[in-house]
Amino acid sequence: MLKKRLFQYTFIVLTAVIGFYSCERNDAEPDLQMRRFSRLYVSFEGFRSSTTAPDSNIRMVYPADSSGLFRFSQAHVSDAQGGGPIFYHSTLASLFQASANLNGVNDTSVYTLNVGGNTGTLRNVGRMGNRLYNTVRGLTYHALSNRLFIVNGSGANAGVYVVDSPRSRTGFAAPVKRLRTLGYQMWGAAYADNKLLVSKLGAEGGLCIFDNITTIDVRPTDSVADLSLNARVLPIEGAQNLRGLSYDTVKNVLAMVDFSAGSGRILVFENVAEMLNSTAGTTIRPTRIISGAATGLLQPVEVLIDPRETGTYIYVADRVARRISRFSIGDSGNVAPDQSLSTGNQIPVGLTLDVRELQ
């Protein structure tokens, strides 16, 4: 009798365990170390547009590289009072979102969010606050030194601010380097080989390259340096209103977005590593341009290349069209996006990817 009961108990336990893992495998994402996947995070500018609920200022598209469904799968409300640029780095398993610092809102901070490994679910964990971060237009990270580069795009505080150990910071965050760029209007940020790339706005708009960005010396008294002394600007033929950029070092491709009245475009440059060695003032020309009515682009402000060797897509956020569009990296001319997703009444302003290759 005892053996019979023991057998029944063992059978019930095994059945429950098998059932648990079956449900878990059906409901959860498969092992991320074993497969290719792509999550696209979108930052939205809105803040308190409704009195009934806070605005979701981050939403996720998963899978972002699917040939089928292309839709939002999760939404999150960060502590930013209106979202700005957004950046993810796998080394930190963290996402950083700058505040839009909208008119009437005093929020000069960059926020830190933890990214759940299996689901991509976000959790608010920290804030780097400083009055210097009042017009943040780009974020990027140098893994070797564990430093975050905050590009403050214009005004009296224009410059690049370097924050040490960003994942662990909360509250007031004084930069370890204050790299001033007075007179510059900048947008976006990309790091490569001790260079920081940004879009230079205004007259003679182009690609601005700041050399020796990780090793530049600052005054010991105030941690300040004049970064414009390390700048090389490569004017872009026909550029009008440049905004975000994305540099894929694996495929050696750079994408930038630009717009004029009622029309946006994506500028794609190839063989970029060689181009980045050009002398200041050298005019550069895109290898190809994606533009025209079929693209649906009106005022793109952010662009992102899938950085994997097998990545084939360019993602664009358009604040006027209120749309996220996905193009093939080889597209040229007046082509419709491969996928397109309306953001409704929300204004998209930032993009970042969490991607993996097959292991």
N, C-alpha and C positions, 0 to 999 in steps of 0.2 A: 504493500500500500504506500509505504514511504517512497519507494523508488518511482511509483507511478506519479505521485504528487511532485516529486523532484523533476521528473521529465516534463510534466505539464508546465511547471514554473519556468524551466529553462526554455521551453518552446515559446511561452508568452513573452519572455524577455527578449529572445532573439527576434521574434516577430516585430516587437516594438522598436528595437534598434534598427532593423532593416527598414521598417516603415518610416522612421525618423530621417534616415539618410536619404531615402527615396524622395521624401518631401523636400528635404533641404536641397537636393540636387535639382529638383524641378523649380524651386522658387528662387534659388540664388544663382549668381553668375558662376560659371565653371571656374576651375583653378586658373587664376590669371597668369601664373607662371608657365602654363602649358599651351597658351593659345594667343593668337593675335586679337587685339581689341582696340577700340578707339572711343574715347569720351570727349565730347566738345562742351566746354563750359562757356556760357554767355553772360556777360555783365550788362545790367540794365541801369539806366540813369534815373529812373523815376523814384520819387520819395513822397510818401503820403499823398498819392493822387486820389485816394479814397479814404473816407472816414470809417469804413467798416472793417478794413483789415490792412496790415502793412503790405507794402509792395514786395513781391518776390524779386530781389535784385540780382539773383543768380539762377540760371536754369541750365539743365544739362541735356544734351542730345546724345542718346546712346541706342544703338551703335552709330557713330558718326560717319562710318565708311560703308554702311550697308547699301546694297544695290536696291533694297526694298524700302522699308519704312524709314523716314527721316523726320523725327518728331521729338518734342521735349518729353523726357521720361521722369525728370525730377525738378523740383523747384525749392529754393532756399531763400531765407531772409537773413542776410548778414547784418552786422552792426553798422555798416556804412549807410550814411544818410543820403542815398543816391549813389549808385555804383559808377566807377570809372574804369581805368585799365585793370586788367586781371592777368595773373601769371601763375603757372603751375610748374613745379620742378619735382621730378620723381625722387631725387636724393633726399629731399626733406619730407616727402609725402604731405606736402602742404601747398595751399593755394593762397596767393596774396591778392587783395583787391583794394585799390585806392578809392577814396571817396571822390565823387564828382565835385564836391564843395560848391553846390549850386548857390545861386543868388539867394541871400536871406538865410542860408544855412552855414554855420561856422563848424565845419568838420574837416580839419586838415590832418587826416590820418590815413595810414595804410593798414588794412586789417588782415589778420592771419586766420586761416581756416584749416582745420585738419580734414584730410581726405580719407574716407574709409577704404581700406585696401580691396575688399571684395565687391563693394557696391558703389563706391564713389560718393557715398553720402557725405555731406559737409557738416562740420561742427565748428562754431565760432570759438576761438581759443585765445585770441590776443589782438593787440592794437599797438601800432607804432605812431604816436602822435607828435607833431611838431608844426609850428606855424609856418615853417619853411615849405611844407608839402601842400601848398594851396592851389596849385594848378598842375597836378601830376598827369602826365601824358604818356608815360611808359615805365615799365618795370622789367628788369632782367636780373640774372643771378650768375655769380661766379662760384662754382662749386669748390674749387681748390682752396680759396680763401674764406669760403662760407660767408660771402657778402652780397647783399642786395643793392642794386643800383636803381635809384629812384630819379626819374627824369622829370624835373619840374619845368614845364614847357615855356613859360613866358613871365613877364613882369619883373619886379624888383628882385624876386627870389629865383629867377631863372638859373638853372644849373643842374648838376648831377650830384645827388647826395648818396653817400655810401654808408650803409648800415651793417654793422658787424653782427653775426649770429642772429639773423632775423627771426628764425623759428622760435627762439626763446624769449624774444622781446615783448614787453607789454607796458603800456603807459607811455610816458614821455620817452622819445627815442632820439637822442642826439647823434647825428652822423659822425663817423670817425674821419670822414673827408667831406669837405664842402667845395665842390668843384664848380666855380662860377662861370656862367656864360652870358653875361650881360649883353643885351642887344640881340640875342638869338631867340627865335621862336622855333620850338622843336615839338615833334610828335613821334611817338613810338620808341622802341628800344630793342636792340639785338646785340648780343655779345659774340665775338669770334676772335680768337688768337690775339688777346690783349688789345682788342679794338672794340669800341662801342659805336654802333651805327644808329643814327636817328634821321628822321626826315627834317630837313630845314625848310621852314615855311617862309612866305613872303617873297620879296624881290629876289630873282635868281634862285628860286627854290631848287633843292637838289638833295643829294645824299650827303650827309655830314658824317665824317669819320673822325672819332676822337682816338688818337693813338696813345699807347701805353696807359690805358685806362686803369689797369690794376696796380701799376707801379709808380704812377705820378707822385711826386713829393709834394707835401703841403707844409705850410708854415706851422711850426710847433706851437706857436702862441694861440692860434685860432683855428687850425686845421683847414685853412683856406688855400686854394690855388686857382689861378686863372686858366681854366680849361680851354679857352679859345686859342691859347698859344699852342695847343696840341691838336687843333682842328684842321681838317682838310675838307673843303666843300667841293663836291663834284656836281655842277649844275646839270639838270636833266632837261633835255630838249623838249620843249612844249609843256613843261610842268606848270600847273596853274594853282591848285589848292591841294598840295600833298598832305596826306595824313599818315596812317599806320604803315608799318613795314614788317616783313618776316624774312629771315635769312635761314635757308636750309643748307647747313654745311655739308651734309651727306651728299646731296644731289648738286651742290654748288649753284643754287638758284636763289635769287632774291625777288620778292614780290613787294610792290608798293601800291597804294591806292591814291587816286587823284580825282578831282571833279571840277566841273565848270557849271554854269547855270543849267540845271535840269538834266545833267548827264554825268555819270561816273565811269571810271575805267580802272583796270588793273594793269600795272606795268610789270612785265616779267623780264628779268635780266638773267642770262646764263653766263657761265665761266666767271663767276663773281670774284673768286679769290684773286685772280689776276687783275680784275678791275679795281679792287680795293688798294692796289699798290700805285694807282694813278696819282700824278702830282695834282696839287690843289688847282682848281680852275679848269680842269679837263672836263669838257662836256661829255656826258654819257647818254647813250640811246638805248631804249629797251629792245630786247631781242624780239619781243612781240607784245602786242597790246590787246587786251580783251575789252571791247567797248561796243556801244551801239544799243538800239532800242530793245533788241532781243535779250540783252543781259539783264534788263530790269534795274540796272544800277543808277541811282540818283545822286546820293551823297555818301559813298562808302567812307567809313572812318577807321576800320580795322581789317586786317588781312592776316591769314595764317596758313602756312604750308604744312602739310603732314610731313614730319621730319624723318620718317622711317625710310629705309632704302627702298622699300616696296610701296611707300606712300604715293598716291596718285592724285590727291585732291588739294585744292586751294579753297579756303573758307573766307567769306567776306561778311562783315556786319555793315548794314546800311541804315543810318539813323533817320533818313527822310522816307525811304521806302518801307522802313520798319520790317526788315526782312533779313534772314540769314540765307545766303546763297552758297552753293557748292559747285565749283567748276573743276574740270580736269586740268591738271598741271600743264598739259600740252595744248590747251585751247588757245585760239587766236581769233581776233576779229569779232564780228557781231554774232555771238553764239549765245544760246539760252543756257542757263545753269543746268548742271546735271541733276541737282535737287534744290528746292527752295522752300523756305519755311517762314510763314508770316509770324510776326511777334505781336500782332494785334495793336493795342494802344501803348505797348511798352517800347522804349527807345533803346535799341542795342548799341553799345559803345565799346565793348571789349570782348576778346576771344582768347581762349587758351585750350590746349589739348593735353590729355593724358593718354598716351598711346603705348602699346607693347607689340613686340614681334613674337612669332612662334619661338619657343625655346626647344 
